[in-house]
């Protein structure tokens, strides 16, 4: 039977033609409403989207035959990865399709801002010849600060070097070796970089860590007359404050391609001569569109034919019997990674992934990909797949090891990870094969984690749980389930509580001050 592919947003004709040449039935149904997509998705084996289509749990539930979802672009934040995981649907993207276009555009913005090209163009169109008012500056010999040395930031560094610029960067997840290869000096803090930079370009993902990263304090710390470029993600810069500093001349030029709300036809920057504003076109080139279409067509074909999908986020082309054994563990592995990152307070330097019991002899690549994806999930780095998980981990300073253990103790199978000083193990239970934590920091427990948990470690004594319950109750926080693990030899206890409600910093401070704790972790999955 001919496999059917649904495309809901425009991709390059080259990609569509490549799929049809391989015998697939391809339907383009553009601008579907969410209800229309849900109504028509059932017969399709594959779905190709870009950024506008929301692949929600409701869409996935209606997709009775769906095997693979392809995002013809970089990010996949419009696709519910966890629900796709649970259904065994492969999700892939085209993470390198537009990086050259994006890097070149950042360089173009730097040049346009430094040489006042937009102002000169506007002046000529207005019938003026304002040479004296259009004094620019060279890039040669200037210090460029690059925030984020990922795929695009690295390409910007290579190109800026050709202009004879001095390169400095802030990226806490970039290894010193990688920075040295790019001839970039890594600095440890934002505060160290800002006073040194003549020009700044931002290439960071939008995360909790980077949201609002540049505000009045950061703008004030910059050099007088600095040029600031953001073609990465909106929300990283405080736009109203940025406009104030451009209007005052502290920032001589701000070149912005991304906005908090798009389309953006009016903002505090629109009336300023020192602002270069463009409608999110940094990746809009013919080459990038063709590359994205051709790449996603290739990956969709591979997925439907049962081959390896190079950018698969949640599955690989492993033999069916291996896939059947490991696929259910993908949500568990991602959960383990998120927990390890939350407990450890960031990205570990050393990660050990250990399949146990009946899955001990299976290829651990999928499991590693799931754990690494969980650890990096808050960074929204894109595709973490079996064939790139170790490279992605290394890019963020993690050394990955795998071990196998035939003994899963009282369980048929389990996955155990060790991330620096954090040890967690999980198994699956029930008809739905849901994740369950069976070991945490050396304590044996047995609990299904909820979206929000509090984990306490303390020297065991009567009344501790009661005190915790009273504090949470007074704060309007409800304990839904709880498990206690003990270490009799140390007279220690670990209490794992699934909770509902707003656990504020004040509540955490009160808990720490009321009980003599070894550790308290607030985990959000």
C-alpha positions in Angstrom: 0.0 0.0 0.0 1.3 3.5 -0.9 2.4 5.5 2.1 0.7 8.9 2.5 2.4 12.1 3.5 0.7 15.3 4.6 2.4 18.7 4.3 0.7 21.5 6.2 3.1 24.4 5.4 4.9 25.4 2.2 8.3 23.7 1.7 10.5 23.8 -1.3 9.2 22.1 -4.4 12.5 20.1 -4.6 11.5 18.3 -1.4 8.0 17.5 -2.5 9.3 16.2 -5.8 11.9 14.0 -4.1 9.1 12.3 -2.1 6.8 11.7 -5.1 9.7 10.2 -7.1 10.1 7.6 -4.4 6.5 6.6 -4.8 4.8 8.4 -1.8 1.4 10.0 -2.1 2.0 13.6 -1.0 -0.9 16.0 -0.1 -0.3 19.7 0.5 -3.1 21.1 2.7 -1.9 24.5 3.7 -3.3 26.9 6.4 -5.4 24.2 8.1 -7.0 25.2 11.4 -6.3 22.9 14.4 -9.8 21.3 14.0 -9.2 20.7 10.3 -5.9 19.1 10.9 -7.3 16.8 13.6 -10.2 15.9 11.2 -7.9 14.9 8.3 -4.7 13.4 9.9 -5.9 9.8 10.4 -4.9 8.2 7.1 -1.4 9.7 6.9 1.8 7.9 7.6 4.0 11.0 7.8 3.4 14.7 8.6 5.7 17.6 7.5 5.3 20.9 9.2 7.3 24.2 9.7 6.8 26.5 12.7 3.1 27.5 12.4 1.5 24.1 12.7 1.0 23.0 16.3 1.3 19.2 16.6 -0.6 18.9 19.9 -1.6 15.8 21.9 -5.0 16.0 20.2 -3.5 15.9 16.7 -1.3 13.0 17.7 -4.2 11.1 19.2 -6.1 11.5 15.9 -3.2 10.4 13.8 -4.0 6.7 13.7 -1.3 5.7 11.2 1.3 8.3 11.9 4.9 7.0 12.0 7.1 10.1 11.7 6.8 13.9 12.0 9.3 16.1 10.2 10.0 19.7 11.0 11.4 21.5 7.9 13.6 23.7 10.0 15.6 23.8 13.2 13.4 24.0 16.3 10.7 21.5 17.3 9.0 23.4 20.0 5.7 23.3 18.1 5.6 19.5 18.4 4.7 17.6 21.6 7.7 15.4 21.8 6.7 13.4 24.9 3.3 12.4 23.5 5.0 11.4 20.2 7.5 9.4 22.3 4.6 7.6 24.0 3.1 6.7 20.7 6.4 5.6 19.2 6.3 8.3 16.5 9.7 9.4 15.3 10.2 13.2 15.4 13.0 14.7 13.2 14.1 18.1 11.9 16.6 19.8 9.6 18.9 21.4 12.2 21.6 22.6 9.8 19.4 23.7 6.9 19.5 27.4 7.6 22.6 28.0 9.7 24.7 29.4 6.9 21.9 31.9 6.0 21.5 32.9 9.6 25.3 33.4 10.1 25.6 35.4 7.0 22.7 37.6 8.0 24.3 38.4 11.3 27.4 39.5 9.5 25.3 41.6 7.2 23.6 43.2 10.1 27.0 44.0 11.7 28.2 45.6 8.5 24.9 47.5 7.9 25.0 48.9 11.5 28.7 49.8 11.5 28.5 51.5 8.1 25.0 53.0 8.4 23.9 51.5 5.2 20.2 51.6 5.8 20.3 55.2 6.8 22.4 56.0 3.6 19.8 54.2 1.5 16.9 56.0 3.1 18.7 59.3 2.6 19.3 58.7 -1.1 15.6 57.7 -1.6 14.6 60.9 0.0 16.6 62.9 -2.5 19.5 63.9 -0.2 23.2 63.5 -0.3 24.2 63.3 3.4 27.7 62.0 3.4 28.8 64.0 6.4 26.1 62.6 8.6 26.9 59.0 7.6 30.3 58.5 9.2 30.7 54.8 9.9 33.4 52.6 11.4 35.4 49.6 10.3 35.1 46.1 11.7 38.9 45.6 11.4 40.6 45.6 14.8 37.3 45.8 16.7 36.3 43.5 19.5 33.2 41.4 18.7 31.4 39.6 21.6 29.5 36.5 20.5 26.9 35.3 23.0 26.4 31.6 22.1 29.0 29.5 20.2 26.6 26.9 18.9 26.2 26.1 15.2 25.4 29.7 14.1 27.6 31.4 16.6 30.6 29.3 15.4 30.0 30.2 11.8 29.8 33.9 12.7 33.1 33.6 14.5 34.8 32.1 11.5 33.5 34.8 9.2 34.2 37.6 11.6 37.8 36.4 11.9 38.3 37.1 8.2 37.5 40.8 8.9 40.5 40.9 11.4 38.3 41.2 14.4 39.2 40.2 18.0 36.7 37.6 19.1 35.5 37.1 22.7 32.5 35.0 23.7 30.2 33.9 26.5 28.9 30.4 26.4 29.0 28.4 29.6 28.4 25.2 27.7 31.2 25.5 25.2 34.4 23.7 25.9 37.7 25.6 26.0 39.1 23.4 23.3 36.2 24.3 20.9 36.7 28.0 21.6 40.4 27.6 20.9 39.7 26.0 17.6 37.7 29.1 16.6 40.4 31.4 18.0 37.8 32.8 20.4 38.6 33.9 24.0 35.9 32.5 26.3 35.0 34.7 29.3 33.3 33.5 32.4 30.5 36.0 32.9 28.3 38.5 31.1 29.7 41.2 33.2 33.3 40.5 32.0 32.3 40.8 28.4 30.1 43.8 28.1 32.7 46.6 28.8 35.1 45.1 26.3 32.9 44.7 23.2 32.7 47.2 20.4 30.1 45.0 18.7 27.8 42.3 20.2 25.9 39.6 18.4 23.5 37.2 20.1 23.1 33.5 19.1 21.4 32.0 22.2 18.3 29.8 22.5 15.3 31.2 24.4 15.3 29.4 27.7 14.5 30.3 31.3 18.2 31.1 31.7 18.4 33.5 28.8 14.9 35.1 28.9 15.4 38.8 29.7 19.2 38.3 29.8 19.9 41.8 28.6 18.1 44.6 30.4 18.9 48.1 31.7 21.9 47.0 33.9 23.5 45.1 31.0 22.9 47.9 28.5 24.4 50.4 30.9 27.5 48.2 31.3 28.3 48.2 27.6 30.8 50.5 25.9 29.5 53.9 24.7 28.6 53.6 21.0 28.4 49.8 21.0 26.6 48.0 18.1 24.1 45.3 19.2 22.7 42.6 16.9 20.0 40.0 17.7 19.0 37.6 14.9 18.5 34.7 17.3 15.4 34.6 19.5 13.1 37.3 20.9 12.7 37.7 24.6 16.5 37.7 25.3 16.6 41.5 25.1 14.3 43.9 27.0 13.1 45.8 23.9 11.7 48.9 25.6 14.8 49.4 27.6 16.9 48.8 24.5 15.0 51.6 22.7 15.8 54.0 25.6 19.5 53.3 25.3 19.5 53.6 21.5 17.6 56.9 21.7 20.2 58.2 24.3 23.1 57.2 22.0 24.6 54.8 24.5 24.0 52.0 21.9 24.9 53.6 18.6 23.0 50.9 16.6 20.7 48.0 17.3 20.0 45.6 14.5 17.0 43.4 15.4 15.4 40.6 13.3 13.2 38.9 15.9 10.4 40.3 18.0 8.4 39.1 21.0 5.2 39.2 19.0 5.2 38.6 15.2 4.2 40.0 12.9 5.5 43.2 14.5 4.4 46.4 12.7 5.0 48.8 15.6 7.4 49.0 18.5 9.5 51.3 20.5 12.3 50.8 18.0 10.3 51.7 14.9 10.8 55.5 15.1 14.6 55.4 15.9 17.2 56.1 13.2 19.7 54.0 15.2 17.5 50.9 14.9 17.8 48.5 12.0 14.7 46.3 12.1 13.8 43.5 9.7 10.8 41.1 9.6 12.5 37.8 10.9 14.2 37.0 7.6 17.6 35.9 8.9 17.0 32.4 7.5 14.9 33.3 4.6 17.0 32.5 1.6 16.3 30.3 -1.4 19.2 28.0 -0.5 18.0 27.5 3.1 14.4 26.7 2.0 15.6 24.2 -0.6 18.0 22.7 1.9 15.3 22.3 4.5 12.9 20.8 2.0 15.4 18.3 0.6 16.7 17.3 4.0 13.4 16.7 5.6 12.2 14.7 2.5 15.3 12.5 2.9 14.7 11.9 6.6 10.9 11.2 6.1 11.8 8.7 3.4 14.4 7.0 5.7 11.9 6.8 8.6 9.1 5.3 6.5 11.5 2.8 5.0 12.7 1.7 8.5 16.2 3.2 8.0 18.2 5.4 10.4 16.9 8.9 10.6 20.0 11.0 11.3 18.2 13.8 13.1 15.7 11.7 14.9 15.0 13.2 18.3 13.3 10.1 19.8 14.1 7.0 17.8 16.6 5.3 15.5 16.7 2.8 12.7 17.5 -0.1 15.0 16.1 -3.6 14.3 12.4 -3.8 15.2 12.9 -6.2 18.1 15.5 -3.8 19.6 13.2 -0.8 19.0 10.3 -2.6 20.6 12.4 -3.2 23.7 13.9 0.2 24.0 11.3 2.6 22.7 9.2 2.4 25.8 12.2 3.6 27.8 12.6 6.8 25.9 10.2 8.9 28.1 11.9 7.3 31.2 15.4 8.2 30.0 14.3 11.8 29.2 12.8 12.0 32.7 16.0 10.7 34.2 18.0 13.3 32.3 15.7 16.2 33.4 15.9 15.0 37.0 19.6 14.7 37.0 19.9 18.2 35.6 17.5 19.6 38.2 19.2 17.8 41.2 22.7 18.5 40.0 21.9 22.1 39.2 23.1 22.0 35.6 24.8 19.9 33.0 27.1 17.2 34.5 30.7 16.7 33.4 30.4 12.9 33.5 27.4 10.8 32.5 27.1 7.1 32.8 24.1 5.3 31.3 23.6 1.7 32.4 20.8 -0.5 30.9 20.0 -3.4 33.3 18.2 -6.8 33.1 16.6 -7.8 29.9 17.8 -4.7 28.0 21.4 -5.0 29.2 22.6 -6.3 25.8 20.7 -3.9 23.6 22.4 -1.1 21.8 22.4 1.8 24.4 22.4 4.6 21.8 18.7 5.3 22.1 18.9 5.4 25.9 21.9 7.7 25.8 20.0 10.0 23.4 17.0 10.1 25.7 19.1 11.0 28.8 21.1 13.6 27.0 18.0 15.1 25.5 16.5 15.3 29.0 19.6 17.0 30.4 19.6 19.6 27.6 15.9 20.0 27.3 15.8 23.4 29.0 18.3 24.7 26.4 16.1 23.7 23.5 19.1 22.7 21.5 17.2 20.7 18.9 17.7 17.1 17.7 19.5 14.7 20.1 19.5 11.3 18.3 21.5 8.1 18.7 24.1 9.1 16.2 24.7 12.6 17.5 24.0 12.2 21.3 27.7 11.8 22.3 28.8 14.7 20.1 25.9 16.9 21.5 27.0 15.9 25.0 30.6 16.7 24.3 29.6 20.1 22.8 28.1 20.9 26.3 31.0 19.5 28.2 29.7 16.1 29.1 31.7 12.9 28.8 29.4 9.9 28.2 30.0 6.3 29.2 27.8 3.3 28.9 27.8 0.1 31.0 25.6 -3.0 31.0 24.4 -4.9 34.0 22.6 -8.2 33.7 21.1 -7.9 37.2 18.1 -5.5 37.5 17.5 -6.9 41.0 13.8 -7.5 41.5 12.8 -5.9 38.2 12.9 -7.4 34.7 14.7 -4.3 33.3 15.8 -0.9 34.3 17.9 2.1 33.3 20.3 3.6 35.8 22.3 6.8 35.3 25.1 8.5 37.2 25.6 12.2 36.4 28.5 13.4 38.5 27.2 12.9 42.0 23.6 12.2 41.1 22.4 8.5 40.8 18.9 7.7 39.6 17.3 4.5 38.3 13.9 3.9 36.7 11.8 1.0 35.4 8.5 0.7 33.6 5.2 -0.5 35.1 1.6 -1.3 34.1 0.0 -1.8 30.7 1.0 1.7 29.7 4.6 1.1 30.6 4.9 4.3 32.6 8.2 5.4 34.2 8.8 4.7 37.9 11.8 5.7 40.0 13.3 2.8 41.9 16.5 4.3 43.2 17.6 7.8 44.0 20.9 8.9 45.5 21.4 5.3 46.8 18.0 5.1 48.5 15.6 2.4 47.3 12.2 3.9 46.6 9.3 3.0 44.3 7.3 6.0 43.0 5.8 7.4 39.7 7.1 11.0 39.5 4.6 13.8 38.9 5.2 17.1 37.1 6.4 18.7 40.4 8.2 17.0 43.3 10.0 17.9 46.5 12.8 15.6 47.6 14.2 15.8 51.1 17.3 14.1 52.6 17.9 14.3 56.3 19.0 12.3 59.4 15.9 10.4 60.4 14.0 11.5 63.5 10.3 11.5 64.6 8.1 14.3 63.4 10.0 15.4 60.3 7.3 14.4 57.8 4.7 16.1 60.0 6.6 19.3 60.0 7.0 19.2 56.3 3.3 18.6 55.8 2.3 21.5 58.0 4.6 24.0 56.2 3.3 22.9 52.8 -0.3 22.8 54.0 0.0 26.4 55.3 1.4 27.4 51.9 -1.5 25.8 50.0 0.7 23.1 48.6 -0.9 19.7 48.3 1.0 16.4 48.7 -0.4 13.9 46.2 1.9 10.9 46.8 4.9 10.2 48.9 7.6 7.6 49.3 10.3 7.2 52.0 13.6 5.5 51.5 16.0 4.7 54.3 19.7 4.1 54.8 19.8 2.3 58.1 23.5 2.3 58.3 23.5 6.1 58.2 20.2 6.7 60.0 19.2 8.8 57.0 15.9 9.1 55.2 15.0 10.3 51.7 11.4 11.5 51.3 10.0 11.9 47.7 6.8 13.9 47.6 4.8 14.6 44.5 3.1 18.0 45.1 0.6 20.4 43.5 0.6 24.1 44.1 3.0 27.0 44.0 6.2 26.1 45.8 7.8 29.5 46.2 11.3 30.4 47.2 9.9 31.5 50.6 8.4 28.0 51.1 11.8 26.4 50.3 13.6 28.7 52.7 11.1 27.9 55.5 11.5 24.1 54.9 15.3 24.4 55.1 15.2 26.5 58.3 12.6 24.3 60.0 14.3 20.9 59.5 18.0 20.0 59.6 18.3 18.9 56.0 21.2 17.4 54.1 19.5 18.2 50.8 16.3 19.6 49.4 15.5 19.4 45.7 12.6 21.0 43.9 12.1 19.0 40.7 10.0 20.1 37.8 9.5 17.6 34.9 
